[in-house]
Amino acid sequence: MLYYTKYHLSEHSANVLLDPICATLLELERRTQHYTERLNLAPGAGEALTAAHAALATARREVERLHAESAQAAHTSGAAKEAK
């Protein structure tokens, strides 16, 4: 197995890392909807794109939920540290 070093020495929070993932999922969700609405598609392609759009929307909502939870946890953790 190859050995890969970490990118940075400091820790990264899920809150920070999930934000661009949410943005990318939203972009892909919009793209699949645009394709479905604006392009002439081969038979069956519309159904596949509609299913892909639904899957991306579900994934985005789940990642947004995780993002919100990690933001809340970071806020709670930061408030606890300040109280000490």
C-alpha positions as CSV (number, residue, x, y, z in Angstrom):
1,M,0.0,0.0,0.0
2,L,1.3,3.5,-0.9
3,Y,2.1,5.9,1.9
4,Y,0.5,9.3,1.6
5,T,1.4,12.1,4.0
6,K,-1.2,14.4,5.4
7,Y,-1.7,17.8,3.6
8,H,-1.4,19.9,6.7
9,L,-0.2,19.6,10.2
10,S,-3.2,21.2,11.8
11,E,-6.5,19.5,12.3
12,H,-9.5,20.4,10.0
13,S,-13.1,20.4,11.2
14,A,-15.8,18.6,9.3
15,N,-17.7,21.9,9.2
16,V,-15.0,23.5,7.1
17,L,-14.5,20.5,4.8
18,L,-18.2,19.8,4.2
19,D,-19.0,23.3,2.9
20,P,-17.3,22.9,-0.5
21,I,-18.8,19.4,-0.8
22,C,-22.3,20.9,-0.3
23,A,-21.6,23.5,-3.0
24,T,-20.4,20.9,-5.4
25,L,-23.4,18.7,-4.9
26,L,-25.7,21.7,-5.4
27,E,-23.9,22.5,-8.7
28,L,-24.3,18.9,-9.9
29,E,-27.9,18.9,-8.8
30,R,-28.6,22.1,-10.8
31,R,-26.7,20.7,-13.8
32,T,-28.7,17.5,-14.0
33,Q,-31.9,19.5,-13.8
34,H,-30.7,21.9,-16.5
35,Y,-29.8,19.0,-18.8
36,T,-33.2,17.4,-18.2
37,E,-35.1,20.7,-18.9
38,R,-33.0,22.1,-21.8
39,L,-31.4,19.3,-23.8
40,N,-32.8,17.0,-26.4
41,L,-32.1,13.6,-24.8
42,A,-31.8,10.1,-26.1
43,P,-34.6,7.7,-25.0
44,G,-34.3,6.9,-21.3
45,A,-31.7,9.6,-20.7
46,G,-34.3,11.9,-19.1
47,E,-35.3,9.2,-16.6
48,A,-31.7,8.6,-15.7
49,L,-30.9,12.3,-15.3
50,T,-34.1,12.7,-13.2
51,A,-33.0,9.8,-11.0
52,A,-29.5,11.3,-10.7
53,H,-30.9,14.7,-9.8
54,A,-33.0,13.1,-7.0
55,A,-30.0,11.1,-5.7
56,L,-27.8,14.3,-5.7
57,A,-30.6,16.3,-3.9
58,T,-30.8,13.6,-1.3
59,A,-27.0,13.5,-0.9
60,R,-26.8,17.3,-0.6
61,R,-29.5,17.4,2.0
62,E,-27.7,14.8,4.1
63,V,-24.3,16.5,3.8
64,E,-26.0,19.8,4.7
65,R,-27.4,18.1,7.8
66,L,-24.0,16.8,8.7
67,H,-22.5,20.2,8.1
68,A,-25.1,21.9,10.3
69,E,-24.5,19.3,13.1
70,S,-20.7,19.8,12.9
71,A,-21.1,23.6,12.9
72,Q,-23.2,23.3,16.1
73,A,-20.7,20.9,17.6
74,A,-17.9,23.3,16.8
75,H,-19.8,26.2,18.3
76,T,-20.7,24.3,21.4
77,S,-17.0,23.1,21.8
78,G,-15.8,26.7,21.2
79,A,-18.2,28.1,23.8
80,A,-17.1,25.4,26.3
81,K,-13.4,26.3,25.8
82,E,-14.1,30.0,26.3
83,A,-15.9,29.3,29.5
84,K,-12.8,27.6,31.0
